[in-house]
Amino acid sequence: MFWPVGAVCPLCYRAALTQPESCTMCGRQRILVGRTPDGGRICKACSFPDERPDYCSSCQQPADLLPGRRCPRCTLLAKVTRLLSRDGSTLDASLRPLADVLSDASNPYPVLAWLRRSPAARLLGSW
């Protein structure tokens, strides 16, 4: 299998999706999909500078977009709000601390995976 010079292999790309790191070129915390000639790891925006970066539909920041054209952080916030609210948008004050802990995770990807797979997350959503 071949991939463009400077790009990471498919296995490394799948691993990168769950572990955002600081881009060597721009310094932003992003999913790193490319490499510089000296081996530094870089984000999509720095890998393909001629392409317009993707912007989150919620926070309007350049981001690696998930379904709904939202960044991982905004996706997590929306999922936690939907999960813990009766009407899908308004959180009960007693659940705010739990929502804050889940939404403020330093890396949103593991929390998103937990929300998608965990029976405990489904139980939370049925309150």
Steps between C-alpha positions, in 0.01 A plus 500: 500500500627847413399840635616853418845606608476662842168331587468249780398140428137390554584321828674812638208715380249283690713530814532877449121539494481415870810686615514865395838660559670831442578569132870564435423788262200688645512379861123432519368185669380302196486158341841466334479346153829599336871532553758766421820400312683484835234271655289753691131416518253752355123553474286489184495880464882510499528186283283650225551879528329569165172356625262713704494369859183346635317710759272371775137597444461578873817676617622616156856385574713301254462138599499134407126470441275220612149431367285811522805710401592550865839477666550220756453740794168641370382150404570384854319797653194437279494127578533555876224762493269268302580207729443678830205724416134408486424719199837465322615854574449602865705337774357450846715691752571181696663343191713804409810376695492166316451675165794731576731210589410310181513807272826641640709186447846593370455259208139474374555185292502243784187657652325492162594131467371432853170675425462294183588159649433494872190346654552747787468792256176352366376468857577868563296589195194314627462694824 
